[in-house]
Amino acid sequence: MINVSSPADVLSQLYATIESRKGADAKSSYIASLYEKGVDTIAKKVGEEAAETIIAAKNDDDGAFVHELADLWFHTLVLMAHRGLPLESLSAELARRFGTSGHAEKALRASK
C-alpha cells in the first residue's frame, strides 16, 4: 500500500511501476500499450489531459479537477519514462529553480 501522506513516496512508487511496465504485455497493461504506441500517442494523451485539466479548473468541482490533474501528471510521468529520464531529473530541476524568481528563471532560459 502506498503511503498517501507522503507525496514523494506516491510519485516514486508510481514512477517505478510505470518503468516496470515497459516490458509488459500491451494487452494486459495500459502503460505498456502506451509505450507500444510510441511517443506521439503518449504526448497526444498529455495534451488531451492538459486540456481536460484546464476545463476542470474553470468549474467548481474540486474532485473533478484533482481527477484530471492526476491524469495529467500520470501521463506526463509515462512520457518521461518513455524518454528514459529518471524521476530525479525532474526533482533536480524543480530544486534548482526553488528560491529563484520565476521571472528571473525564465529570463535565464531565454538568454541561452
Short mmCIF file of the C-alpha atoms (twelve columns), coordinates in Angstrom:
data_MODEL
# 
_entry.id   MODEL 
# 
loop_
_atom_site.group_PDB 
_atom_site.id 
_atom_site.type_symbol 
_atom_site.label_atom_id 
_atom_site.label_alt_id 
_atom_site.label_comp_id 
_atom_site.label_asym_id 
_atom_site.label_seq_id 
_atom_site.Cartn_x 
_atom_site.Cartn_y 
_atom_site.Cartn_z 
_atom_site.pdbx_PDB_model_num 
ATOM 1   C CA . MET A 1   0.000   0.000  0.000   1 
ATOM 2   C CA . ILE A 2   1.301   3.445  -0.905  1 
ATOM 3   C CA . ASN A 3   1.557   5.987  1.914   1 
ATOM 4   C CA . VAL A 4   -0.616  8.773  0.517   1 
ATOM 5   C CA . SER A 5   0.509   11.190 3.225   1 
ATOM 6   C CA . SER A 6   3.892   11.336 1.508   1 
ATOM 7   C CA . PRO A 7   3.585   12.798 -1.999  1 
ATOM 8   C CA . ALA A 8   7.212   11.922 -2.741  1 
ATOM 9   C CA . ASP A 9   6.552   8.267  -1.926  1 
ATOM 10  C CA . VAL A 10  3.467   8.211  -4.131  1 
ATOM 11  C CA . LEU A 11  5.374   9.690  -7.096  1 
ATOM 12  C CA . SER A 12  8.373   7.400  -6.583  1 
ATOM 13  C CA . GLN A 13  6.276   4.257  -6.367  1 
ATOM 14  C CA . LEU A 14  4.091   5.280  -9.282  1 
ATOM 15  C CA . TYR A 15  7.139   6.049  -11.416 1 
ATOM 16  C CA . ALA A 16  8.728   2.703  -10.516 1 
ATOM 17  C CA . THR A 17  5.516   0.985  -11.599 1 
ATOM 18  C CA . ILE A 18  5.433   2.956  -14.853 1 
ATOM 19  C CA . GLU A 19  9.028   1.984  -15.616 1 
ATOM 20  C CA . SER A 20  8.381   -1.659 -14.746 1 
ATOM 21  C CA . ARG A 21  5.626   -1.893 -17.352 1 
ATOM 22  C CA . LYS A 22  7.986   -1.229 -20.260 1 
ATOM 23  C CA . GLY A 23  8.309   -4.954 -20.926 1 
ATOM 24  C CA . ALA A 24  4.737   -5.897 -20.035 1 
ATOM 25  C CA . ASP A 25  2.116   -7.252 -22.400 1 
ATOM 26  C CA . ALA A 26  0.304   -4.361 -24.066 1 
ATOM 27  C CA . LYS A 27  -2.948  -6.325 -23.965 1 
ATOM 28  C CA . SER A 28  -2.893  -6.524 -20.179 1 
ATOM 29  C CA . SER A 29  -1.228  -3.204 -19.269 1 
ATOM 30  C CA . TYR A 30  -2.470  0.249  -20.204 1 
ATOM 31  C CA . ILE A 31  1.012   1.672  -19.636 1 
ATOM 32  C CA . ALA A 32  2.607   -0.975 -21.855 1 
ATOM 33  C CA . SER A 33  0.036   -0.196 -24.549 1 
ATOM 34  C CA . LEU A 34  1.060   3.455  -24.428 1 
ATOM 35  C CA . TYR A 35  4.752   2.507  -24.716 1 
ATOM 36  C CA . GLU A 36  3.928   0.285  -27.686 1 
ATOM 37  C CA . LYS A 37  2.084   3.111  -29.466 1 
ATOM 38  C CA . GLY A 38  5.044   5.443  -29.023 1 
ATOM 39  C CA . VAL A 39  5.885   8.997  -28.161 1 
ATOM 40  C CA . ASP A 40  3.323   10.645 -30.440 1 
ATOM 41  C CA . THR A 41  0.427   8.839  -28.776 1 
ATOM 42  C CA . ILE A 42  1.776   9.474  -25.275 1 
ATOM 43  C CA . ALA A 43  2.392   13.164 -26.000 1 
ATOM 44  C CA . LYS A 44  -1.098  13.478 -27.503 1 
ATOM 45  C CA . LYS A 45  -2.527  11.954 -24.322 1 
ATOM 46  C CA . VAL A 46  -0.626  14.528 -22.242 1 
ATOM 47  C CA . GLY A 47  -2.140  17.276 -24.377 1 
ATOM 48  C CA . GLU A 48  -5.646  15.862 -24.021 1 
ATOM 49  C CA . GLU A 49  -5.270  15.585 -20.255 1 
ATOM 50  C CA . ALA A 50  -3.897  19.142 -20.070 1 
ATOM 51  C CA . ALA A 51  -6.973  20.434 -21.897 1 
ATOM 52  C CA . GLU A 52  -9.284  18.451 -19.604 1 
ATOM 53  C CA . THR A 53  -7.432  19.823 -16.566 1 
ATOM 54  C CA . ILE A 54  -7.882  23.380 -17.797 1 
ATOM 55  C CA . ILE A 55  -11.594 22.858 -18.306 1 
ATOM 56  C CA . ALA A 56  -11.991 21.207 -14.883 1 
ATOM 57  C CA . ALA A 57  -10.104 24.093 -13.261 1 
ATOM 58  C CA . LYS A 58  -12.741 26.506 -14.515 1 
ATOM 59  C CA . ASN A 59  -15.538 24.599 -12.773 1 
ATOM 60  C CA . ASP A 60  -16.426 24.412 -9.079  1 
ATOM 61  C CA . ASP A 61  -15.869 20.653 -8.726  1 
ATOM 62  C CA . ASP A 62  -12.574 20.166 -6.867  1 
ATOM 63  C CA . GLY A 63  -12.890 16.394 -7.143  1 
ATOM 64  C CA . ALA A 64  -13.109 16.533 -10.928 1 
ATOM 65  C CA . PHE A 65  -10.187 18.949 -11.059 1 
ATOM 66  C CA . VAL A 66  -7.990  16.686 -8.919  1 
ATOM 67  C CA . HIS A 67  -9.002  13.686 -11.037 1 
ATOM 68  C CA . GLU A 68  -7.959  15.431 -14.255 1 
ATOM 69  C CA . LEU A 69  -4.780  16.749 -12.669 1 
ATOM 70  C CA . ALA A 70  -3.862  13.212 -11.599 1 
ATOM 71  C CA . ASP A 71  -4.451  12.012 -15.180 1 
ATOM 72  C CA . LEU A 72  -2.185  14.791 -16.470 1 
ATOM 73  C CA . TRP A 73  0.608   14.007 -14.023 1 
ATOM 74  C CA . PHE A 74  0.283   10.280 -14.700 1 
ATOM 75  C CA . HIS A 75  0.586   10.642 -18.470 1 
ATOM 76  C CA . THR A 76  3.429   13.147 -18.088 1 
ATOM 77  C CA . LEU A 77  5.301   10.586 -15.989 1 
ATOM 78  C CA . VAL A 78  4.671   7.938  -18.667 1 
ATOM 79  C CA . LEU A 79  6.158   10.333 -21.229 1 
ATOM 80  C CA . MET A 80  9.209   10.920 -19.027 1 
ATOM 81  C CA . ALA A 81  9.729   7.182  -18.554 1 
ATOM 82  C CA . HIS A 82  9.292   6.574  -22.286 1 
ATOM 83  C CA . ARG A 83  12.134  9.036  -22.862 1 
ATOM 84  C CA . GLY A 84  14.252  7.153  -20.323 1 
ATOM 85  C CA . LEU A 85  14.501  10.046 -17.898 1 
ATOM 86  C CA . PRO A 86  14.746  9.277  -14.189 1 
ATOM 87  C CA . LEU A 87  12.249  10.903 -11.853 1 
ATOM 88  C CA . GLU A 88  15.230  12.527 -10.138 1 
ATOM 89  C CA . SER A 89  15.830  14.655 -13.242 1 
ATOM 90  C CA . LEU A 90  12.504  16.362 -12.628 1 
ATOM 91  C CA . SER A 91  13.042  16.806 -8.903  1 
ATOM 92  C CA . ALA A 92  16.553  18.147 -9.565  1 
ATOM 93  C CA . GLU A 93  15.183  20.729 -11.991 1 
ATOM 94  C CA . LEU A 94  12.474  21.815 -9.565  1 
ATOM 95  C CA . ALA A 95  15.041  22.015 -6.751  1 
ATOM 96  C CA . ARG A 96  17.332  24.099 -8.990  1 
ATOM 97  C CA . ARG A 97  14.524  26.592 -9.505  1 
ATOM 98  C CA . PHE A 98  13.483  26.740 -5.862  1 
ATOM 99  C CA . GLY A 99  14.149  30.141 -4.340  1 
ATOM 100 C CA . THR A 100 14.578  31.797 -7.726  1 
ATOM 101 C CA . SER A 101 12.029  34.228 -9.077  1 
ATOM 102 C CA . GLY A 102 10.011  32.681 -11.876 1 
ATOM 103 C CA . HIS A 103 10.664  35.799 -13.932 1 
ATOM 104 C CA . ALA A 104 14.429  35.515 -13.408 1 
ATOM 105 C CA . GLU A 105 14.469  31.794 -14.149 1 
ATOM 106 C CA . LYS A 106 12.511  32.274 -17.356 1 
ATOM 107 C CA . ALA A 107 14.827  35.123 -18.428 1 
ATOM 108 C CA . LEU A 108 17.855  32.863 -17.855 1 
ATOM 109 C CA . ARG A 109 16.386  30.186 -20.119 1 
ATOM 110 C CA . ALA A 110 15.561  32.750 -22.799 1 
ATOM 111 C CA . SER A 111 19.130  34.054 -22.837 1 
ATOM 112 C CA . LYS A 112 20.597  30.623 -23.604 1 
# 
